[in-house]
Amino acid sequence: MSDFKLGQIVFSKSGRDKGEAFIVTQISGEFLYLANGSLRKLEKPKKKKIKHVQKTNFIDIDIGIKLLEKSYLLDSDIRKSIKNFKEVGSIV
């Protein structure tokens, strides 16, 4: 159905958060739950329709595994992953 993965970095295509980078924290039907660690924390992720996000090919495996296993994950881990992605770009 959806080819999005937990821990994948996506960009918002619409809304007041347009152009912002987020990490997929949950997938539910046609909706993604997104967090960026600053405005949108893990405790209160943004619910967004799949058609309103631009996916990237970058998936943070460590964060994806932690989300899948429901193990300890901090907002700072999310921020660090997004920061690393922006510094490296889409080369990874």
C-alpha positions in Angstrom: 0.0 0.0 0.0 2.4 2.6 1.2 6.0 2.5 0.4 7.0 4.7 3.3 9.2 3.3 6.1 9.6 4.2 9.8 12.6 6.4 10.2 12.3 7.9 6.7 12.9 11.6 6.2 10.1 13.4 4.3 9.4 17.0 3.5 6.0 18.7 3.9 4.5 19.9 0.5 1.6 21.8 2.0 0.4 23.6 5.1 2.1 26.1 7.3 5.0 23.6 7.8 5.7 23.6 4.0 9.3 22.7 3.2 10.1 21.4 6.7 11.9 18.1 7.1 10.3 15.4 9.3 10.8 11.8 10.2 8.1 9.2 9.8 7.2 7.8 13.2 4.1 5.9 12.4 2.1 4.8 9.3 -1.6 4.4 9.5 -3.5 3.9 6.2 -3.3 7.0 4.1 -1.8 9.0 7.0 1.8 9.4 8.3 2.7 10.6 11.7 5.7 12.9 11.5 8.1 14.4 14.1 11.0 16.8 13.8 12.1 16.9 17.4 11.5 20.6 17.9 8.0 21.9 16.9 6.6 18.4 16.5 7.8 16.2 19.3 7.6 12.4 19.5 4.8 12.6 22.1 2.6 14.7 19.7 3.5 13.9 16.1 1.9 15.7 13.1 -0.7 13.6 11.3 -0.4 14.3 7.6 -1.8 12.7 4.5 0.7 10.8 2.3 -0.1 13.0 -0.7 1.0 16.1 1.3 4.6 14.9 1.8 7.6 14.5 -0.5 9.6 11.4 0.4 13.3 11.1 0.3 15.4 8.0 -0.2 17.0 8.5 3.2 16.0 6.2 6.0 17.6 6.4 9.4 17.9 2.7 10.2 18.7 3.2 13.9 15.6 5.4 14.4 13.4 3.0 12.4 14.5 0.1 14.5 13.9 2.0 17.8 10.4 3.0 16.6 9.6 -0.6 15.5 10.8 -2.0 18.8 9.2 0.9 20.8 12.5 1.3 22.6 13.9 4.5 24.1 14.1 7.4 21.6 14.6 11.1 22.2 13.6 14.2 20.3 17.3 15.0 20.2 17.9 11.8 18.2 15.3 13.0 15.7 16.8 16.5 15.4 20.3 15.0 15.0 19.2 12.7 12.2 17.5 15.5 10.3 20.5 17.8 10.8 22.9 15.1 9.5 20.6 14.6 6.4 20.6 18.3 5.6 24.4 18.5 6.0 25.0 15.5 3.8 22.1 16.1 1.4 20.7 13.3 -0.7 24.1 11.8 -1.4 23.5 9.0 1.2 
